[in-house]
Amino acid sequence: HLRPRLGELLDVGFLGRWWLLEAALRDPDINEEEFGHLPPELRRVRRGELRSES
């Protein structure tokens, strides 16, 4: 049987979202200078792009 303990649970995918991952990425510490050479449309990740595909 696959019954992971609560401490082994990494994230919960529900209603098209990864709840814990989204909370962890809400205020990331990113070095903006590292991505300065990219065009503006590649410098930003939109909310709809952070989802799992089945």
Biopython code that builds the backbone (N, CA, C, O; Angstrom):
import numpy as np
from Bio.PDB.StructureBuilder import StructureBuilder

atoms = [
    (1, "HIS", "N", (0.831, -1.188, 0.000)),
    (1, "HIS", "CA", (0.000, 0.000, 0.000)),
    (1, "HIS", "C", (0.867, 1.239, 0.000)),
    (1, "HIS", "O", (1.934, 1.270, 0.613)),
    (2, "LEU", "N", (0.407, 2.237, -0.678)),
    (2, "LEU", "CA", (1.113, 3.518, -0.703)),
    (2, "LEU", "C", (0.448, 4.461, 0.290)),
    (2, "LEU", "O", (-0.529, 5.134, -0.040)),
    (3, "ARG", "N", (0.965, 4.505, 1.471)),
    (3, "ARG", "CA", (0.434, 5.388, 2.506)),
    (3, "ARG", "C", (1.582, 6.196, 3.105)),
    (3, "ARG", "O", (2.124, 5.828, 4.148)),
    (4, "PRO", "N", (1.952, 7.287, 2.456)),
    (4, "PRO", "CA", (3.056, 8.084, 3.008)),
    (4, "PRO", "C", (2.650, 8.744, 4.322)),
    (4, "PRO", "O", (1.500, 9.134, 4.520)),
    (5, "ARG", "N", (3.621, 8.854, 5.197)),
    (5, "ARG", "CA", (3.374, 9.565, 6.450)),
    (5, "ARG", "C", (3.268, 11.052, 6.150)),
    (5, "ARG", "O", (3.773, 11.522, 5.131)),
    (6, "LEU", "N", (2.620, 11.782, 7.026)),
    (6, "LEU", "CA", (2.426, 13.210, 6.803)),
    (6, "LEU", "C", (3.759, 13.938, 6.658)),
    (6, "LEU", "O", (3.850, 14.891, 5.884)),
    (7, "GLY", "N", (4.787, 13.516, 7.378)),
    (7, "GLY", "CA", (6.102, 14.139, 7.281)),
    (7, "GLY", "C", (6.803, 13.883, 5.957)),
    (7, "GLY", "O", (7.733, 14.610, 5.606)),
    (8, "GLU", "N", (6.378, 12.865, 5.215)),
    (8, "GLU", "CA", (6.965, 12.530, 3.921)),
    (8, "GLU", "C", (6.270, 13.248, 2.770)),
    (8, "GLU", "O", (6.742, 13.199, 1.634)),
    (9, "LEU", "N", (5.182, 13.897, 3.047)),
    (9, "LEU", "CA", (4.410, 14.591, 2.029)),
    (9, "LEU", "C", (5.151, 15.843, 1.578)),
    (9, "LEU", "O", (5.493, 16.689, 2.405)),
    (10, "LEU", "N", (5.402, 15.973, 0.277)),
    (10, "LEU", "CA", (6.149, 17.114, -0.238)),
    (10, "LEU", "C", (5.247, 18.264, -0.657)),
    (10, "LEU", "O", (5.540, 19.424, -0.366)),
    (11, "ASP", "N", (4.164, 17.954, -1.331)),
    (11, "ASP", "CA", (3.253, 19.001, -1.785)),
    (11, "ASP", "C", (1.905, 18.377, -2.117)),
    (11, "ASP", "O", (1.790, 17.161, -2.265)),
    (12, "VAL", "N", (0.902, 19.213, -2.229)),
    (12, "VAL", "CA", (-0.443, 18.766, -2.549)),
    (12, "VAL", "C", (-0.893, 19.486, -3.809)),
    (12, "VAL", "O", (-1.002, 20.712, -3.827)),
    (13, "GLY", "N", (-1.155, 18.718, -4.868)),
    (13, "GLY", "CA", (-1.691, 19.286, -6.093)),
    (13, "GLY", "C", (-3.209, 19.185, -6.049)),
    (13, "GLY", "O", (-3.765, 18.089, -5.987)),
    (14, "PHE", "N", (-3.879, 20.345, -6.082)),
    (14, "PHE", "CA", (-5.334, 20.361, -5.965)),
    (14, "PHE", "C", (-5.859, 21.600, -6.660)),
    (14, "PHE", "O", (-5.311, 22.687, -6.480)),
    (15, "LEU", "N", (-6.910, 21.457, -7.448)),
    (15, "LEU", "CA", (-7.533, 22.557, -8.185)),
    (15, "LEU", "C", (-6.538, 23.251, -9.114)),
    (15, "LEU", "O", (-6.557, 24.474, -9.252)),
    (16, "GLY", "N", (-5.665, 22.456, -9.753)),
    (16, "GLY", "CA", (-4.718, 23.008, -10.716)),
    (16, "GLY", "C", (-3.562, 23.770, -10.113)),
    (16, "GLY", "O", (-2.875, 24.507, -10.821)),
    (17, "ARG", "N", (-3.327, 23.609, -8.807)),
    (17, "ARG", "CA", (-2.239, 24.333, -8.144)),
    (17, "ARG", "C", (-1.417, 23.386, -7.290)),
    (17, "ARG", "O", (-1.926, 22.380, -6.795)),
    (18, "TRP", "N", (-0.136, 23.715, -7.118)),
    (18, "TRP", "CA", (0.720, 23.061, -6.131)),
    (18, "TRP", "C", (0.792, 24.028, -4.970)),
    (18, "TRP", "O", (1.472, 25.050, -5.062)),
    (19, "TRP", "N", (0.110, 23.731, -3.883)),
    (19, "TRP", "CA", (-0.098, 24.680, -2.800)),
    (19, "TRP", "C", (1.184, 25.044, -2.056)),
    (19, "TRP", "O", (1.441, 26.230, -1.849)),
    (20, "LEU", "N", (1.988, 24.084, -1.652)),
    (20, "LEU", "CA", (3.195, 24.384, -0.885)),
    (20, "LEU", "C", (4.266, 25.020, -1.762)),
    (20, "LEU", "O", (4.967, 25.931, -1.320)),
    (21, "LEU", "N", (4.401, 24.551, -3.001)),
    (21, "LEU", "CA", (5.376, 25.130, -3.915)),
    (21, "LEU", "C", (5.036, 26.588, -4.205)),
    (21, "LEU", "O", (5.920, 27.445, -4.208)),
    (22, "GLU", "N", (3.776, 26.866, -4.445)),
    (22, "GLU", "CA", (3.366, 28.242, -4.724)),
    (22, "GLU", "C", (3.652, 29.152, -3.533)),
    (22, "GLU", "O", (4.089, 30.289, -3.713)),
    (23, "ALA", "N", (3.411, 28.667, -2.333)),
    (23, "ALA", "CA", (3.691, 29.467, -1.137)),
    (23, "ALA", "C", (5.192, 29.703, -0.980)),
    (23, "ALA", "O", (5.607, 30.789, -0.575)),
    (24, "ALA", "N", (6.006, 28.697, -1.298)),
    (24, "ALA", "CA", (7.455, 28.841, -1.173)),
    (24, "ALA", "C", (8.021, 29.811, -2.200)),
    (24, "ALA", "O", (9.023, 30.477, -1.936)),
    (25, "LEU", "N", (7.394, 29.898, -3.363)),
    (25, "LEU", "CA", (7.894, 30.768, -4.425)),
    (25, "LEU", "C", (7.269, 32.155, -4.411)),
    (25, "LEU", "O", (7.541, 32.960, -5.301)),
    (26, "ARG", "N", (6.452, 32.442, -3.436)),
    (26, "ARG", "CA", (5.760, 33.725, -3.391)),
    (26, "ARG", "C", (6.741, 34.899, -3.301)),
    (26, "ARG", "O", (6.533, 35.920, -3.956)),
    (27, "ASP", "N", (7.792, 34.772, -2.512)),
    (27, "ASP", "CA", (8.781, 35.840, -2.347)),
    (27, "ASP", "C", (10.186, 35.247, -2.491)),
    (27, "ASP", "O", (10.915, 35.142, -1.505)),
    (28, "PRO", "N", (10.568, 34.858, -3.710)),
    (28, "PRO", "CA", (11.865, 34.211, -3.890)),
    (28, "PRO", "C", (13.013, 35.217, -3.835)),
    (28, "PRO", "O", (12.825, 36.400, -4.119)),
    (29, "ASP", "N", (14.178, 34.748, -3.476)),
    (29, "ASP", "CA", (15.383, 35.565, -3.458)),
    (29, "ASP", "C", (16.122, 35.309, -4.770)),
    (29, "ASP", "O", (16.863, 34.334, -4.892)),
    (30, "ILE", "N", (15.917, 36.193, -5.752)),
    (30, "ILE", "CA", (16.467, 36.006, -7.093)),
    (30, "ILE", "C", (17.445, 37.128, -7.400)),
    (30, "ILE", "O", (17.178, 38.296, -7.121)),
    (31, "ASN", "N", (18.575, 36.761, -7.976)),
    (31, "ASN", "CA", (19.556, 37.738, -8.412)),
    (31, "ASN", "C", (19.103, 38.279, -9.768)),
    (31, "ASN", "O", (19.267, 37.604, -10.784)),
    (32, "GLU", "N", (18.542, 39.474, -9.797)),
    (32, "GLU", "CA", (17.992, 40.060, -11.024)),
    (32, "GLU", "C", (19.068, 40.282, -12.086)),
    (32, "GLU", "O", (18.777, 40.192, -13.278)),
    (33, "GLU", "N", (20.296, 40.567, -11.679)),
    (33, "GLU", "CA", (21.377, 40.830, -12.633)),
    (33, "GLU", "C", (21.714, 39.588, -13.460)),
    (33, "GLU", "O", (22.177, 39.702, -14.595)),
    (34, "GLU", "N", (21.486, 38.418, -12.898)),
    (34, "GLU", "CA", (21.791, 37.177, -13.594)),
    (34, "GLU", "C", (20.908, 36.988, -14.831)),
    (34, "GLU", "O", (21.320, 36.344, -15.796)),
    (35, "PHE", "N", (19.703, 37.543, -14.803)),
    (35, "PHE", "CA", (18.757, 37.372, -15.902)),
    (35, "PHE", "C", (18.581, 38.641, -16.728)),
    (35, "PHE", "O", (17.672, 38.712, -17.554)),
    (36, "GLY", "N", (19.426, 39.637, -16.524)),
    (36, "GLY", "CA", (19.308, 40.925, -17.210)),
    (36, "GLY", "C", (19.471, 40.851, -18.712)),
    (36, "GLY", "O", (18.949, 41.711, -19.421)),
    (37, "HIS", "N", (20.180, 39.850, -19.225)),
    (37, "HIS", "CA", (20.412, 39.734, -20.662)),
    (37, "HIS", "C", (19.209, 39.159, -21.412)),
    (37, "HIS", "O", (19.165, 39.228, -22.640)),
    (38, "LEU", "N", (18.241, 38.598, -20.703)),
    (38, "LEU", "CA", (17.072, 37.988, -21.344)),
    (38, "LEU", "C", (16.086, 39.049, -21.817)),
    (38, "LEU", "O", (16.006, 40.126, -21.226)),
    (39, "PRO", "N", (15.332, 38.756, -22.882)),
    (39, "PRO", "CA", (14.272, 39.680, -23.293)),
    (39, "PRO", "C", (13.201, 39.765, -22.204)),
    (39, "PRO", "O", (13.030, 38.815, -21.440)),
    (40, "PRO", "N", (12.482, 40.881, -22.120)),
    (40, "PRO", "CA", (11.503, 41.091, -21.035)),
    (40, "PRO", "C", (10.462, 39.980, -20.892)),
    (40, "PRO", "O", (10.067, 39.662, -19.770)),
    (41, "GLU", "N", (10.009, 39.384, -21.994)),
    (41, "GLU", "CA", (8.970, 38.351, -21.886)),
    (41, "GLU", "C", (9.498, 37.064, -21.247)),
    (41, "GLU", "O", (8.705, 36.244, -20.786)),
    (42, "LEU", "N", (10.806, 36.873, -21.209)),
    (42, "LEU", "CA", (11.381, 35.681, -20.575)),
    (42, "LEU", "C", (11.839, 35.934, -19.144)),
    (42, "LEU", "O", (12.254, 35.000, -18.458)),
    (43, "ARG", "N", (11.772, 37.153, -18.691)),
    (43, "ARG", "CA", (12.213, 37.484, -17.336)),
    (43, "ARG", "C", (11.128, 37.267, -16.296)),
    (43, "ARG", "O", (11.404, 37.330, -15.098)),
    (44, "ARG", "N", (9.908, 37.014, -16.728)),
    (44, "ARG", "CA", (8.793, 36.909, -15.793)),
    (44, "ARG", "C", (8.054, 35.583, -15.979)),
    (44, "ARG", "O", (7.799, 35.157, -17.106)),
    (45, "VAL", "N", (7.722, 34.947, -14.881)),
    (45, "VAL", "CA", (6.912, 33.731, -14.907)),
    (45, "VAL", "C", (5.527, 34.103, -14.396)),
    (45, "VAL", "O", (5.383, 34.628, -13.292)),
    (46, "ARG", "N", (4.520, 33.831, -15.199)),
    (46, "ARG", "CA", (3.154, 34.177, -14.820)),
    (46, "ARG", "C", (2.530, 33.049, -14.010)),
    (46, "ARG", "O", (2.959, 31.898, -14.098)),
    (47, "ARG", "N", (1.529, 33.381, -13.232)),
    (47, "ARG", "CA", (0.864, 32.412, -12.354)),
    (47, "ARG", "C", (0.365, 31.190, -13.131)),
    (47, "ARG", "O", (0.495, 30.067, -12.644)),
    (48, "GLY", "N", (-0.189, 31.377, -14.294)),
    (48, "GLY", "CA", (-0.719, 30.269, -15.082)),
    (48, "GLY", "C", (0.342, 29.305, -15.590)),
    (48, "GLY", "O", (0.021, 28.185, -15.989)),
    (49, "GLU", "N", (1.602, 29.727, -15.580)),
    (49, "GLU", "CA", (2.684, 28.868, -16.043)),
    (49, "GLU", "C", (3.206, 27.944, -14.944)),
    (49, "GLU", "O", (3.988, 27.037, -15.232)),
    (50, "LEU", "N", (2.796, 28.150, -13.707)),
    (50, "LEU", "CA", (3.223, 27.322, -12.578)),
    (50, "LEU", "C", (2.151, 26.289, -12.257)),
    (50, "LEU", "O", (1.412, 26.435, -11.283)),
    (51, "ARG", "N", (2.068, 25.257, -13.066)),
    (51, "ARG", "CA", (1.096, 24.197, -12.806)),
    (51, "ARG", "C", (1.639, 22.887, -13.341)),
    (51, "ARG", "O", (2.550, 22.873, -14.170)),
    (52, "SER", "N", (1.095, 21.823, -12.879)),
    (52, "SER", "CA", (1.542, 20.507, -13.335)),
    (52, "SER", "C", (0.737, 20.102, -14.563)),
    (52, "SER", "O", (-0.412, 20.507, -14.738)),
    (53, "GLU", "N", (1.352, 19.316, -15.386)),
    (53, "GLU", "CA", (0.681, 18.781, -16.572)),
    (53, "GLU", "C", (0.494, 17.287, -16.362)),
    (53, "GLU", "O", (1.417, 16.602, -15.922)),
    (54, "SER", "N", (-0.676, 16.784, -16.667)),
    (54, "SER", "CA", (-0.904, 15.347, -16.503)),
    (54, "SER", "C", (-1.036, 14.666, -17.832)),
    (54, "SER", "O", (-1.232, 13.452, -17.886)),
]
sb = StructureBuilder()
sb.init_structure("model")
sb.init_model(0)
sb.init_chain("A")
sb.init_seg("    ")
for serial, (resi, resn, name, xyz) in enumerate(atoms, 1):
    if name == "N":
        sb.init_residue(resn, " ", resi, " ")
    sb.init_atom(name, np.array(xyz, "f"), 0.0, 1.0, " ", f" {name:<3s}", serial, name[0])
structure = sb.get_structure()
